[in-house]
Amino acid sequence: MGVFVFLPLVLPLTAWPIAHLATQHLHPRTATGLLSVMAAVMAVCSTLCLGLLMVVGTAQLPGNPLPDGWSDPEVRESVPHDEIVGKAAIPVLLAVVMGCARTLRRHRRVRRRAHAALAGLRDTPVAVLPDDEPYAYALPGGPRDRIVVTTALLACLNSRERQALFAHERAHLSARHHRHLLIAQLAARANPFLLPLRTAVSYVTERWADEEAAQSVGSRRAVARAIGKAALVSRATPAPTLAALAAPGPLPRRVAALLAPPPPARTWPPLFTAVSLAFWSAAAGAALSATFSANSAVTLLLLLHAATPL
C-alpha cells in the first residue's frame, strides 16, 4: 500500500475549489446534489482508510484478540511508520465514530421533541405555535412532513411574504433537504477537511429553496423581503439539519442573488471554464480517493488472509 493508503485522508482538499465555485456559478439544485455526493464519497473513503490503519495498529497491542500473524513484518511493512501511524489511528477512528453517533443521536432527539411539541395541535401541513419567539422551520418525518411557524413570526410578515415563507419551507420538505444537510454534517465529522463542503451544502440548500419559493410566489423581491425580515427577528433552528428561511449563513448573498436574474437552468457549467475545471478536479479527487481506498483495502485483506494461520 505504501503512502497511497494516506491519500484518502487528504484528497478532500481537492473539493475546496468546487465548494467555493459551485455556490456561485452552478444552479443550487445541481450544486446541492454534487456537493452532497462528493462529501459522502470522500468521508466514507477517509473512514475506511482510518479503519485499515487501525487494524495494523491494533495488531501491535499486547493482549489484542486479533490473530498473531496480523502483526507480522509483512503486514506492518505495508504501512509507512506503522508503529506511530497505526496506534494513532485508533483514537482518531474512535473520535470519528463517536462524533457521527452524537450527530445522529442529536438529529433524532430534536426531531422527536419537535414532533412531540406538536402533539396537541391539529394534524395540518402547517403547525402554528402561539409563541412570542419568532421562528419557522421545516420538520420532516412523523405522521406527515410539517412546517412549524410561530404567531410572532407571522405577525412580522405581510400576506405576500407569508406565501414566500410557506413556499420556501415546502421546497425544503419536497426536496428532502434535511438528508443533504445530515450527510454534510456526518461527512464533516468524519474528516475536518470536508467542513467547507458542509458550509456550502447548507448555503445551496437555502438558495435552492429560495429559487423554488420565488418561482411559486412569482416575485423574487417578495422572497428577498421575507428573508430579510425573518433574519432580523428569528432565532436559529433546533438543529443544523432542520432547514429554515432564516438559517444562519451568508444572508446578504442570498438576498443579492434573489434581486439578480434567476440562475441558468442548465445542469452543468460550460466546458473550459473555471467552474468546469474545478468540478472535474474535485470529481477526479473523489474518484482517486475511492480507488486508493479500495486498492488499500483489498491489499491489506490479502496480506491479512496470508498471515492468518489455518
Long-range contacts (C-beta under 8 A, 24 or more apart in sequence): 1-52, 1-78, 1-79, 1-295, 1-296, 1-299, 1-300, 2-78, 2-80, 3-80, 4-292, 4-295, 4-296, 5-49, 5-52, 5-53, 5-78, 5-79, 5-292, 5-296, 6-49, 6-80, 7-49, 7-288, 7-289, 7-292, 8-42, 8-45, 8-46, 8-48, 8-49, 8-289, 8-292, 8-293, 9-46, 9-49, 9-50, 9-191, 9-193, 10-193, 11-42, 11-45, 11-285, 11-286, 11-288, 11-289, 11-292, 12-42, 12-46, 12-191, 12-193, 12-194, 12-197, 12-285, 12-289, 13-193, 13-285, 14-281, 14-282, 14-284, 14-285, 14-286, 15-39, 15-42, 15-194, 15-196, 15-197, 15-282, 15-285, 15-286, 16-196, 17-278, 17-281, 17-282, 18-275, 18-278, 18-279, 18-281, 18-282, 19-196, 19-197, 19-199, 19-200, 19-282, 20-196, 20-200, 20-278, 21-274, 21-275, 21-278, 21-279, 22-200, 22-204, 22-275, 22-278, 22-279, 23-200, 23-203, 23-204, 23-207, 24-275, 25-269, 25-273, 25-275, 26-204, 26-263, 26-268, 26-269, 26-275, 27-211, 27-263, 27-264, 27-265, 27-266, 27-267, 28-204, 28-205, 28-207, 28-208, 28-210, 28-211, 28-263, 29-175, 29-208, 29-211, 30-267, 30-268, 31-200, 31-204, 31-207, 32-175, 32-177, 32-180, 32-201, 32-204, 32-205, 32-208, 33-180, 34-279, 35-184, 35-197, 35-200, 35-201, 35-204, 36-180, 36-183, 36-184, 36-201, 38-197, 38-282, 38-283, 38-286, 39-183, 39-184, 39-187, 39-188, 39-194, 39-197, 39-198, 39-201, 40-183, 40-187, 41-286, 41-289, 41-290, 42-187, 42-191, 42-194, 42-285, 42-286, 42-289, 43-186, 43-187, 43-190, 43-191, 43-194, 44-190, 44-293, 45-289, 45-290, 45-292, 45-293, 46-190, 46-191, 46-289, 46-293, 47-93, 47-96, 47-190, 47-191, 48-293, 48-296, 48-297, 49-293, 49-296, 50-89, 50-92, 50-93, 50-96, 51-93, 52-79, 52-296, 52-297, 52-300, 53-79, 53-85, 53-86, 53-89, 53-93, 54-86, 54-89, 54-90, 54-93, 55-300, 55-304, 56-82, 56-85, 56-86, 56-89, 56-300, 57-82, 57-85, 57-86, 57-87, 57-88, 57-89, 57-90, 58-86, 58-90, 59-86, 60-86, 60-87, 61-87, 67-307, 67-308, 67-309, 68-309, 69-304, 69-307, 69-308, 69-309, 70-304, 70-307, 70-308, 72-307, 74-303, 74-306, 74-307, 75-300, 75-303, 75-304, 75-307, 78-299, 78-300, 78-303, 96-189, 96-190, 99-189, 99-190, 100-186, 100-189, 100-190, 103-182, 103-185, 103-186, 103-189, 104-182, 104-186, 106-239, 107-182, 107-185, 107-239, 107-241, 110-238, 110-239, 110-241, 110-242, 111-139, 111-140, 111-141, 111-142, 111-239, 111-242, 113-238, 114-139, 114-148, 114-238, 114-242, 115-139, 115-141, 115-142, 118-146, 118-148, 126-166, 128-154, 133-235, 134-230, 134-233, 134-234, 134-235, 135-234, 135-235, 135-236, 135-237, 135-244, 135-246, 136-165, 136-169, 136-230, 136-234, 136-244, 136-245, 136-246, 137-169, 137-237, 137-238, 137-242, 137-243, 137-244, 138-169, 138-170, 138-172, 138-173, 138-177, 138-178, 138-242, 138-243, 138-244, 139-242, 140-173, 140-176, 140-178, 145-173, 147-173, 152-233, 153-230, 153-233, 153-234, 156-229, 156-230, 156-233, 157-226, 157-229, 157-230, 160-217, 160-219, 160-222, 161-222, 161-225, 161-226, 161-229, 162-226, 163-216, 163-217, 163-222, 164-213, 164-214, 164-217, 164-219, 164-222, 164-223, 164-225, 164-226, 165-226, 165-230, 165-245, 167-212, 167-213, 167-216, 167-217, 167-223, 168-209, 168-210, 168-212, 168-213, 168-223, 168-226, 168-245, 169-209, 169-243, 169-244, 169-245, 170-212, 170-216, 171-208, 171-209, 171-212, 171-213, 171-216, 172-205, 172-209, 172-243, 172-244, 175-205, 175-208, 175-209, 175-212, 177-205, 177-208, 177-209, 177-243, 178-241, 178-242, 178-243, 180-205, 181-205, 181-240, 181-241, 181-242, 181-243, 182-241, 185-240, 185-241, 199-249, 202-240, 202-247, 202-249, 203-249, 203-250, 203-253, 203-254, 205-243, 206-243, 206-247, 206-249, 206-254, 207-254, 207-257, 209-243, 209-245, 210-254, 210-257, 210-258, 211-262, 211-263, 214-258, 214-262, 220-258, 220-259, 220-262, 221-258, 221-259, 223-258, 224-254, 224-255, 224-258, 224-259, 227-251, 227-254, 227-255, 227-258, 228-255
